[in-house]
Amino acid sequence: MFQGINSTLGMWNEAMAKFKEGRREKLNEIFRKLANSRVVAELAVSRVMEKLNVVLIQEPGVLVGVEEDVHWIQNKLMRLGVIYGYDFTEELMDVAYDFEDVIDDLLLRSAAKQRRVGNWERCFLSIRIHKKLEMIKSKIPHLPPAAVAVLLSLEIPKYLEEMEWSPMFSLPSQNQLEINTVVSPLKEKLSALLDLKALHPDTKKKTRRVLDELESLGSFLRGLESIDLDDKALMVWMEKLSDVSISAMVVIEYFINKNVQLRKRSWMVTSFGKLKSQKLVEEIDQLSAKIQNLSITRPRENSQTRSESEPEEFGVEDSQTLSESELEKSDFTSFKDDQPVTGEPDFASFADDVHAMMTRLLAADQSFRVIPIMGMQGMGKTTLAKLIFNNKVVAHHFPSRAWPSTTASSTIDLLKVIADTSNGSRMIWITRKMSIPPNLKSMSTDPHPLRLRTDEEKELSHKDATIEEWSNALDQPYHDQEKVWSSTLYRIYKDLSLHMRRCLFSLIIFPPDFDIPMRRLITFWVAEDMVEIEDKNEAPEDVAERCLNLLIARGMVQVANKKLNGNVKTVRLPHALRQYWLSKAQEATALGNHIYTRSELFPGNDMIRRLADHLDKDDITFDHIHGGHNTSSTSLTQHYRDVLSFRSFDNQEKLEPVQYIGNFLGRCISSSCFLLLQVLDLENVFRPKLPEALGKLTQLRYLGMRSTFLEKLPSSISKLQNLQTLDIKHTNINNLPDSIWELQQLRHLYLSEGYRSKLKPRPSIGCLTTLQTLCGLFVDEETPIRDGLNRLLNLRKLGLAMPSQRKAMSSQVEGVTEWVQNLKHLRSLRVKSISEDYEAWDLELKPLTGHLNLSCIYLSGRLRNPSIVSQFPLSLIDLTLSGSELTKDPMQLLDKLPNLRSLKLYAKSYLGKSMHCSKGGFPQLRVLKLWKLDQLEEWKVEKGALQALRDLEIRYSERPLMVPKELLDRSPLLKIDIVEPDQ
């Protein structure tokens, strides 16, 4: 029934012959053909069975007279991949295409009946359907059994598990929507060819085969960025695919047009009178052969993905299972405190990591524990291990220590010795993988992720640091860095999801070595829908922050600066990774994915999606932005019609307002460009002029004017109904237009506290109810608190300032107090009560114990109710007090807060003469700042207090304050900075 060299049996016979002849290259080619046939056959059968399901549900009447035969074939095909079933082969593909032809004819017969076409045509269709069904039934018993497929895969096709309940018209996945533009146009032409009623069944079958081959290639193209491929081989292959696609589209278009002309001249071309063009058959055969050849010769994953040799590391290298056969090779060396360790870095470089690891090492748990250090090559895992190993506290706690002189083999013996002990033994495991080997999972804790060093930490690193110091890696030429990054890139990218790759790729838009504020990056990702939200109840900002933290943990994004409380402030894309992504962008150009850009990234692409002005005069957009008054409307449309974001990084100090940006925006908008714009970010550009036509950018979600010293916003801002973020912090805008209340999608509003930005009264029910951030608001007598702002109960971040308490303000103060009390979602609170001279004034607040999510508090003003200090929520991480005039010792009031990391006591926050820190107090406090506490004379710290303290700063105190001996003894673990008043 199935014969010839292209049958499965024929290919297996040929493979056996090549094996006997020793022709391995030819043998591998045959196996690739078999594997490719399997993939294409699975696609074909899956599509045909889904098509049948649609027919069974939507038009079951079309099966009249053939129900038994159709269901018999359906049941047989559903036995794929199971015992006594059939394998995905060329023969099965042939049956699937025949069955699809039957389904099409059944639909044609039903349509003919509905159109009341003559009985002779319906009779002809019925005869053809019955003949095809008999032919299919005769082929099925001769299909190769599933036993043949065991060599290829043991997986049951996924569609078989979901077939009974899969939706008829399910929406395509994100990956399906992003199918490559090289393949899509050709698929569209082939689909149009299949729609021709005059297409002969044999030609239709061949065409369907090509379509399924292209779908298989589409899956490969969609996954290009997740695997490491040889760039040269990839580009050559892509050129071939592009040539095949273009030439095939020309030929197919010719036959489609020819058929249209023929239908106009002849009534003979009907649904049952098939036109068979020998030339078309030959072209489809050639196209099929070329596509199959491209499928089996497509670039394979680079085998050289791991570095050839990597420095030996403390503990165990990344084997997923520890082999018992390696026990005899183990070799341990006893390690004394005085044994030298070369290349020792300064502790401050790894202070956070050492503290975190030591907390876990010294835990009271008596069972044996493995504590993994996870990080990419070159990040300092061994260096951190050395710092911990040689630490005096660790040496005292663990009198018996061992440093393996080999890798995985040595560790097996140690595991055998100590795994069953109950004396608190520990092992540090160094790994580059997120997962833990199976035989360590039961005794392992969560890995400690090692991140890239911040700039400050790199400066503190030892001058003679080893290759593991990331600062050295960043200074190497790009071709040297590739060696360091190669294996890491492979390991990380193959597991990185599509939305995370998009987020990471977007950092290229920022200039090299640019410190990107975390809040700016997160709002940008949210505005352009880059984050993947699975839980509808979760804020997209939280998802974006989690995504960024994961990229940091994996070493893909570098932390440039941290806040005092240890949270991330700014990030940066490492230079080596930036160069890698730029090379990926060049690959994307060949694939047609012209989406991320400043235009220099894709010089051959006219249409720009993401525009960034880096003040590069060689960029083709420079003249358009900075001059270009004579630029034609056609030229602007050619480049900027579909722009999604525009950013300017013109941070140069200027004396005159920047006019060119306003002019550029005005010309683009008048030329119907930028109408899809979602992000307009002009942060740090000096007084850019915004055109009144800004209101036409109705898709705008992010308007960033921070630090521009802008003096006013256009009144048309009310038309920006999709605006999510308006940032005018550090501008000269003190009165916002009334229309600000009409922005129903607004989530984040940053005002200019220094310029006393106000909101005019115009509240109504439903105004700004989606607002989550309101910062920099100046509250005066006219500010609509009651029946206005107090309705904004979803706020997570609130920052406001109030003038000194005059009689006219008493009602406003009371309204603010009640409003704050009702903000149960609040995470950050900043309240200042100031006089006309910006001096601290009376501040009234109620206890905040019910604010379970509140982590950051900044209070400036004399507390009318000082008892609230002892009632702060346990979730508090960062606390700043200024002018509070407390008389009770704040150390005794605050030392039980379990999560407090940063405490700043500024001028007049405490008026007492002594402070006392008790044993066990402030377990997580890392930063302590004491500024201008002029009455303070004595400070006592008990042993065991402030154990996590890293940074102590004492400034401008008129009375000399002695640092407690307990803290002085902690050097170099503790950085102490004392600034005298005259300094």
N, C-alpha and C positions, 0 to 999 in steps of 0.2 A: 504493500500500500504506500509506504513512504520509502523512497529509494533515492540514490544519488549522493554525490559528495557533500551536498549541503544539509542532508538529513543528520540527525544526531548520531545514529549508528554509523553513518558514513564518516563523520568527523572523528568518532572514537576509533574506527578502524584505521583511519589515516594517522591519528595520533600514535597508535600502537606501532604502525610501520615506521614513523619518524623516530620513535623511541628506540626501536631495534637498530635503526641506522645511526643512532647517536646524534641526530640533528636536533639539538636542544632548542635552538632559536626557533626553528619551525614548529617544534612541539609546543613551545610557550605561546606562539601565535595562535595555534589551534585551541589551546585552553582559554585564551582570551576571547576567542570567538564564541566558545561554548558559554563562558561566563556572561558575555554581552547578550547572547541569545536569551539566556535565562532572565536577565533584567528586563529586556524588551518584551519578552513573552509575558512576564508578570504584569507589566504595565498594560499590555493589550487585553489580557484576560480580566484584569481588574476593571478596566474601562467598560468592556462589553457587558460584564455582569452587572455593573452599576446602571448601565443603559437599560438592561432588561428589567431591573428593579423599578426603574421609573415607568416603564411601559406597563408593568404588572399593576402598579398603583394607579397610574393616570388613565390608561386605556386598556383595561383587561379584555375588552371586547375584541381586540385585534387578534386574539389567540383562538378565536372560534374555529374549530375544525382541526387545530394542531396543538391543543393544550397538552395532550399526553406526550407528544414528541418533544415539545419545548421543555417541559418539566423534567423529562428523562435526561436530556442533554444538560440542563441546569444542574441537576443532582450529580451527574458524572463530573462536571467541571468543578463542583464544590468539593470534590474529594482530593484536590490538589495538595501535595505535600504531606499527606497522611499515608499510613500503611495501605498498600494495595491501590493507592491513587496514582495520579500522573504527575510527571515532572514538567517544569517550565522549559519547553524545548521549541525548536523550529516547527516540529510537527503540531504541537499544541497551538502555537501561534497561528498556523494555517487554519486550524479548526476554529479558533476564536474569530478570525476575520470572516470565515464562511458564516459563522453564526451571527455575526454583526450584519452581514448582508441579508440574512433571513429577517432579522429584526427590522431593518430598513424597508424591506419589501412588505412586511406585515403592516407597517405604518403607511406605506404607499397604497396598499390595498384598502385600508380603512379610509384614507383620504379620498380615494377614487369613489368609494361607496357614498361618502358624504357629498361629493360633488355630483353624484348621480351620473357618473361616467358609464358608458355602455358595458353590458355584461361581458362582452368578448374581451375587454381589457382586464377586468377583474378575474376572469377565467384564466387568462394568460399568466397573471401574477400568481394565482393559486397553484397552477401547475408548476411554475418555477420554484415556489416556496417548498412544495412537497418534494421535488427532486433534490433540492439542496439539503433538506432535512434528512432524506434517506442517505445522501452522500456523507453527511456529517456522522450519522449513526454508524455508517460502515467504517469510518476512519477512527472513531474513538477506541474500539477494542485494540487497535494496533498502535496506540500511543505508547511511547516508552514509559515504563513504570517508574514510580517514585524512587526505587532503589538506585537508579542512576544518579539521582540528585543528591544522595547522601554525601558524595564527595565535594559538592559545592556548598551546600547549606543545610542545616537542620531546622531552620526557622519556618514556621507556617506563615504564609502571606498574611499581612496585617488586615487586608480588606476582608478576608474570610471571617475574622473574628467580629468585624463591625458591620458586615453586609446587611444583616437583618434589620438593623435600626439606623443605618446611616441616612442622613437627610438627603432628599432628592436633589435639591439645589443648594448645597452647602457653599458658603462663601469661601473663596480661595484663601489659603494661609498667606502670611506676610511674605514668606519665601516664594510662593507661587506668584504673588503680585509683582515681585521684583525679578522675574525671569528676564534673562539677558536680551538686550536689544539686537544682538547678532542673530539669535535664534527666532525671536518672536515674529519678525516680518515674514520669514520663510514659512513658519507655521501658519500664519494667516493666509498666505497664498495657497498653501496646500489644502487648507480647510475650505477655501473658496473653490478649489478644484473639485474637492469631494462633493460639494453642493450641486455640481452640475449633474442633471438627471441623465445626460447622455454618456456619462463615463462608463466604460465597459467594466464588468465585475473584476476581471483580472487586473486592470489598471487601478481600480479602486483599492484592491487588496494591497498592491505594491505601494500605493500612496499612503495607506494607513500604516504600513510598516515603516515608511520613512518618517511619518509623524511621531510614531512611538520611539524611533531612534532619536529624534530631535528632543523629545521629552526627557529621555535618558540623559542626553547631553545637557539639557537645561538644568537638571538636578546637579550635574557635575559643575556647571558654571556657577550655580548659586552657592556652592560650597567652596569656591576657589579660595576665599579669604580665610577659611578655617584650617587649611592645610599648607604645608611648606612644599613648594614646587620649585623645580629648576626654572629660573626666570627665562633663560634663553630658549629652552625647549618649549615652554609655555607660549612665548610670543610667536615662535615659528608655527606652532600648532594653531594658534588663534588666527594667524594670517591665512592659513589653509582653510579654516572653517569660514572665515569671512569671504574668501574668494568663492568657495562652493556655494555659500548662501546667496551671494549677489548674482552669480551666473544662473543659478537655479531659478531665482525669482524672475529674471528676464524671460527665461524659457516658459515658465508656467504662465506668466502674464500673457505671453503670445498665444498660448493655446486657449486660455480663457476668452480672450478677445475673439479668437477665431471661432470658437464655439458660439459666442453671442451672435456673430455675423451669420453663421450657418443656420442658427435657429430662426433668424429673420427671413432666410431664403427658403427653408425647407420645413414642411410639416412632418417629415419623416423622423426628425429627432424627437423622440418621445421618451416617456419614462420606461417603456419596455423595449424600445428599439435602440440598443446601445451602439454608440459610435466608437469604433476602436481604431485609433490612429497609431500606426506602427512607429511613427516618429516619436509620439508622446510616450509610448511604451519603452522605447529605447532610452529616452531621456530620463524617465523615472527609474529604469534599471541602473543607469549610470549614476544617478543621484543617490540611489539606495546603496550602491557599492561604495561610493565616496564617503557617505555618512557612516556606514559600517566600518570602513577603514579608519575614519577619524575616531570612532568609538573605541576601537581596540588599540589604537596607537596614541590615545590621549596621554598627556604627561602623568607620570606616576609620582606618588609622594616621594620626596627626596630622601634617599636612604642615609644621607650624611646629616641627619638632623641633630645628632648629639655630638658634642665636642669630643675630640679624640682622646684627650686626657684632661682631667680636671684635678685641682689640688686636693690632696687628702684632707679629710675633715674629721673633726672630733665626733666620736660616736660611730654611727653607721651610715653608709651611703644608701642610695635610694633603691635597694632591692625590695620588691613587693613581698617576697617570701624568703625567710632566712633558711638557707640550705643546711641540713644536718651533715651533709658530706664534707662541709668545710671546717668541721670542728677541729680536725687535726692540725689545721694551718694557723690556729689562733696563737697570738703572742701578745701578752700584756706586759706593760712596764709600770712598776710602782712609781708614783709621782710624789715627790716631796715639795714642800713649800718653796724651798730654795733652789729648785731646779729651774734653770733659765728658760724663758720663752722669748723667742726673737720677735721683733716687729711689734712690740707691745703698744697699743694705742692709748690715748688719754681716755679716762673713764667717762668724762662728760659727753663724749660722742655717743655713748650707748647708755646713758643714765637711765632713761625710761625703761629700756629693755632689761637692764640688769635688775632694777627694782622689781619689775613684773615677774621675772624668772625666779628671783630669790624668794619672793612671796610664796610661790608655788613649791619651790624646793624645801622651804623651811616649814611648810604646813604641818599641823599636828597629826595628820593621817599616818598611821603606822604601817599600812600596807605598801607593797612595792609599787612604784609608779614610774612610767616612762613619760618624759616631758619633751615633746618634739619642738624644735626650732625650725620653722618653715620659711623659706625665702629662696629667691632666684640666685644663680651663681654670681659671685662677686659682691654680694650685699653685706658680707661680714658675719656669716653664721659661725665660722670657726673663731673669729675674733671675739664675738660675744661669749662663746663657750669658754675661751681662755680667761676672759675677765671674771666670769663666774667661778671657774675652777680655782683660780688663784686668790679669790676674795678671802680675807681673813675670817669673816663670819662663817663662810661656807666651809673653810678648812677646819674651823673649830667644831662645827656641827657634824661634819663627816670626817672622822679621824682616818678612815681608810678610803682612799680614792684611787681610781685607775684611769689612765689615759691610753686607749688602744692605739698601738702603733700600726695596725692594719685596719681594714674596713669591715665589711659585714661578717667575714669569717670569724674575726676575733670576738665579736659581740655575742655569738651563740654561747660560748662557754660562760661568759659573765651572766647571761640570762639564766643559764641552768643553775648557776651558783646562787643567785640572789632572788630569782623570781618567786620562790616560795617562802621568802623570809617575811617576818612581820616586825621589823625594826626600823621602819621609815626609810629604807634604802631608795635611792633615786637613780635614774639613768637619763641623760640628755641625749636625745636622738636628733640628728641633723638631717633635714630632708628638703628637697625642692618641690615635693608633691603635696597637694592638699589632703590626699588620702593616707591612711595608716596601713601598713602591712597587716594582713589578717591575723598573724600569730602575735601581734602586739596590741590589737584593738582592746582586748579585755583589760589590759593593764595600763592603757595610755590615757592621758588627758587631752583636751583640745590643744592643737598646735599653737605655739606663740608665733604669730606672723611677723616677720622682720621686714620693715619697709625701707625705702630709700631714705638716706640721711637728708635733713634740712640743711640749708646753707650755713646756719650758725653751727650746727653739729659738725659739718665738714671742716669748718675753720678750727674747731676744737680737736680734730683728729690729729694723731701723731704724724710728724713729717715723714717718718720712715714706714708708714703703714703699708701693708702688703697689698697684693692685687685685689684682695677682697674689699678694700676700701673703695667705695663707689666714686668718691671724688676723683681718684686716679682714673677710673674707667671713663668718666665723662671728659677727661682731658685728652684721651687718646684719639688718634685719627679715626675716621669712620670705619675704614676697612679693618682696623684692629678691633674696634668695638663689635663688629659683626661676629668675630670669633667668640667674644664673651657672651653675646646675646643669642647666638644661633639656637642652641638647645633650649634656652629659656623661651624664646619666641615660639618654637614648635610646641612645647608643652602647654604654654598658656593659650595660644591662639586656637588650638584644636578644641579647646573646651569653652572658649569665649562665645557667648550667645550673640545673636545678630544685633540686638539693641545695645549691648555693651560695646560691640565693635563700633557702632555708629557714634556712641558717646565718646569713645576714646579717639576715634578718627576726627571728631569735631574740634579737638584741641589744636589741630594744625592751623586753624584759622587765626589763632593768636600768634604774635611775633615770636621768634626764637628767644628763649630765656626770659619770656614774659611771665611774671608772677600773676596768676589768674585768681582773683578772689573767689572763694568757694561759693558765696551767695550769688555772685554774678554767673558762675558756670551752671549752678543748679537751676536758676530761673531761665537761663538760656535753653537748657535741655528740656525743661517743662514746656516752654513756649513753642518749641519745634516738635513736640510729641516724640522725643527720642527715648523716653523711658517706657518700660513695659509694665503696665499696671494690671495686676492679677486680681487684687482685692479692691472692689469699688469703694469700700469704706476707708481705704488708705489714701492719704494725701499724696499727689504726685511728687511733691517736694521731698517727702520722706523716702520714696522709692529712688529718686535721683541721688539723694545723699547716701543711701545704702549702696547704690551702684558705684559712686565715687569712692567710698571707703573700701569696697571690694577691689577696685582697680589699684588703690594705694597698697592694700595688703598683698596683692599679687605682684607688686613692683612695677606696674605699668605707668603709674603716675607718681611723681615725686612731690613730697610735701616741701614747699619752699619756706613757709613760716607757720608758726603755731601761735594760738592765743595763749594767754597766761594760764588758762585753766587746762591747757593741753589739747584743746580741740583744734582742728585744722583751720587755718586762716586763708592761706593762699597755696596754690599748687602749680606745678609746671610739668610740661612734657619733656622727659629727658632727651637730650640732643640725638643720641643714638636711635632712640625709638622714633623720634621725629623723622630722621632720615629714612628709617625703615618704612614708615607710613607713606612718605613721599614716593618711595619706589612702588608701594602698593597703589598709590593714586595713579601712577603712570600705567600700571597694569589695568586699572579700572578704565582708563581712557580707551584702551584697546577694546574693552568690553562694552563701551558705550555708556558707562555710568558717570556722566558728567554732572555730578551733583555738588561736591564740596569744592569751593574754590575762592580764592583770589585767582585771577586769571592766569598768573604765571604757572600755576600747577598744571593747567591744561591748555598749552598755547594753541592747539588746533581747534579749540572749542569756542565758538562765538557766544553761545548762550550761557550766562553765568547764573548760578543758583544762590551762592553765598558769597557776597562781596565784602572784602576787607581791604581798607586803605592802609598800607604799611609805609606810605610816603616813599614808595619805590618808583623812581622816575622811569625805570625800564619796563614797568608794568603797563600794559596797553590801556588800563583804566585810569592811569594817573592824570593824563590830560583831560579826560572827560570830567573827572572830579574837581581838579584844581584849576582848570581853565575851561577850555572847550565851549566857549560861548557860541562858537560857530558850528558846533556839532549838530548834525542834522537829526531831525526826529526819527528818521529811518535808521540811522546808526545807533541811536539810543535804544530803540525798540529791538534792534538786532541783538544787543548785548544784555539789556536789563529788563526785558518784558516779564520774565519769570523769576526774578530775584526774590529769595525768601528772607534773607537777612543782609543788613548793611551795618558794618562797624568801621569806625575811624579810630586809628591809634595815633592821631596827631596830638601828642602830649607836650609839644614844645611850648615854652613860656612865650606869651605874646602880650603886647600892649593894646592891640586893637581887636575887636571882635572878629571871629572867623566868619567871613561872608561866603566863601566858596561852597561850603556844604549846603547852605540854604539855597543857593543858586542851582546847585546840582540837583537837589531834591525837587525844586520847583520845575526844572526843565524835564526831569524824568516823569513826574506826575502829569504834567501837561501833555507828555507824549504817550500817555497811557502805560507807563512803566511803573514798577514797584507796587502794582495794585494787589499783588499776592504777598507783599512784605509782611513778615510776622515779627521780625526783630529789628529795631533801630537803636543801636547802641553807640552813643557819642560820649561816653564817660571820659572826663579829663580834657575834652576839646573846649577851648576857651570861647565862651559866649557864641555858640553857633546860632545862626538865624534860622528859625523854623518857619516855613511858609504857611500861610493860612490854609493852603490846599492840603495840609497834613491830614485833614479830616477825611480825605478821599481814600486813605489807606485803611479801609475798613477791616482788613484782616490782621491788623497790627495787634500783637499780644504783649510785646515788651518795648517800652520806651525808656531808655536809660540816659538820663541827663546829669548823673551824679558828677559833682566837682567841675561843672561847666560854668558856674557863676551866671547862669542864664537869668534874665530879669523877668520874663513873662512867658506864658504858654499861649498858643493860639486858641481862640475861643472855640474853634471847630473841634477841639479835643472831645467834645461830647458825642461826636459821630463815631468815635472809636469804640464801638460796642463790644468788641472782642478783646479789649485791652485787659491784660491780667496783672501787669506790673508797671507802675509809674514811679520812677526813682528820680527825685529832684533834690536829694540830699546835697548839701554844700552848694546851693545855688542862692541867688538873691531874690527868690520868689517868696514873698510873704503873704500874698493873697491869691488863693486858687480861684479860678472861675467857678461860678455857681454850678456850671454844667458838670463838675466833677462828680456830683451826686447821681448822675444819670448813667455812670459806667457800671452796668449790672454784673459784669464778669470780673471786676477788679478784685484781685487777691492780695496784692502787696502795694502799699502806698508809703514811700519814704519821703518825708518832708525835710525842710531845712530848719533844724532847731536853732542854729546860730542866727538865723535871720527871722526867727519868730514866725514861721509859716502858720497861717490860720485857715480854718474852714469856715466859710460863710454859712449862715443859717439858710438851709433850704431842704431840710429833711422831709421825707415822706415815708409811708409804710413800704418796706421792701427795698429801700435804698442801701446799697453797698453791703448787703447781707452776706456776700461771699468773702468779705474782707478777712484776711488772716493776719496781715501785718500792717500796723499803723505806727510809724515811728517819726519822731521829730515834730509832733504837733504842739503848738503853743495854745494853751487854753486861757481865754480871757472872758470878759463878761458876756460877749456875744456868741461865744462858741456853743453850738446846739448840743448840750449834753443830754438833758432830759427830753424824752421823745425824739431823740436823734441818735447820737453816738452810743447811748446806753442800750440801743437795740442790737448793736454789733456784738453778739455773744459768741461768735466763732473765732475771735481773735486768739492767736497763739503768741504774738509778739506785740507789746505795747510800749511806746516811749513817748512821754509828754512832759511838758514843763508848764508851771503855773506861776503867776506873779505873786508878790507878797500879799498876804491875806488882808485885803480891805473888806469893808462891810459888803460892798457890791459883789465880792467874790465868794462870800461864805456859802451861798446856795450852790455855786459851781463846785466848790471843794467838796461839799457834801454829796453832790451828784457823782463826782469822779470817784469818791470813796465807795459808794454803793455799786457803781459800775464795775470797778476793779474786783469787788467782792464777788460779783456774779460771773466773772470770766473763768470758768472752770477748766477751759482748755489751754489756759495761759502757760507758756513755757518761758517767756522772758518778760521781765517788767523793769522799766526804767522810769523813775519819777523824780522830778526836780522841782523844788519850791525855791524861787529866787526873788530877790528884791530888784528894784530898778537898777541897782549897781551890780547886779549879778552875784550878790552875796546870798549864802544859804539862809532860808527863812523857814517858818513853821511848816511842817509836813504832817498830814494826818492820814493814817491808814488803819484799817482793821486787821486782825490776825489773818494770816494766809495759810493756816493749817489745812484747809480744804482744797487747796490748789495742788493736787497730787502730781501734776506734770511740770510744775514750776522748777526750773533748774538754774535760772540766772536772775539775780536781783541787783539793781543799782538804785540806791536811795540817796538823794542829796537834799538835806534840809533837817531842821531841828525836829526830832520825832516828838509829836504831842503825846503819843502812846508808846513809850520805849519798851513796854513789855512784849511788843510784837516780835522783838529780836529773839526772844526765847521760844517763839512759836512758829518759826519758819518751817516749811515742809521738809521732810527727810530727803526729798528728791533734790534738794539744792546742791548745785555744783560750784557756782561762781557767785560770790557776794562782795559788793562794794558799798561801803558806808562813808559818807562825807557830811560833816557838819551835824552829825546826829546828837552830839552832846550827851552821850551816855555817861552815867555815873557808876553803873555796875560794870564789873570786869567782863568785857565781851568774850574773853577766852573761856570763862566759866559758863557763859550763856550759849556758846556755839560749839563747844568741843565734842558734843555728842552727835553732831550731824555726820552720818556715816559716809556720805558721798561728796562732801565739800572738798574741792581741789584747790580753789583759789580764794584767798581772803585779803581784801585791800581795805585798810583802815586809814582814811585820809584825814586831812586837817579837821580838828575839833570833833572827830567822831567819838573820841573817848577823852574824858576830862579827869580821870583818876590818876593816882600816883603809882600804882603797881598793877602788874598782870601776872597771872599764874596759870601755867599749862600743866594739867594733871596727867598722870600715867595713863596711857591708852587713849588720850584725847586726840582728836583730829587724825583719825587713822588714814585718811586719804589725802590730806592737805599737802600740796606740792609747792604752792607759791604763797608767800606771806609778805605783804608790803605794809610798812608802818611809816606814814608820812606826817610830819608836823604834829606829833602828839607831844606838845610842849610841856604838859604836866607830868608825863611819865618819867619816873625815876628808877624803878626797879622792875625787873622781869625775871621770873623764876620758871625754869622748865625742868620737870621731873624726868627721871630716866624712863624711857618707854613712851614719852609723849612726842608728837610730831615726827613719827617714824618715817613718813614718806616725804618729808620736806626736802625739796631740791634747791629752792631759790628763796633767799631771804634778803629783803631790801629795806634799809632804814635811812630815811632822808629828812633833812632840814629840822631835826629836833633841837630846840634851844638848849635842852639839858642833855649832856652826854649819857647815852644809854649803853650799858655794858651788855655784850652778847653773852648769853648764858654758856657756861663751860660745857654743858651737855651738847650744845650745838657746835661749839668750836671743835670738839673732838671728832666730829663727823667728816671733816675735810679728808679727801676731796669729794665726798659724796654730796656735800652741801656747798652751793655757791653763795657767798655772803658779800653784799655790796652795801657800804656805809658812805653816805654823802653828807658832809657837814653843811651847816647853814650858809657859810661864806662861799661854798663851792657852787 
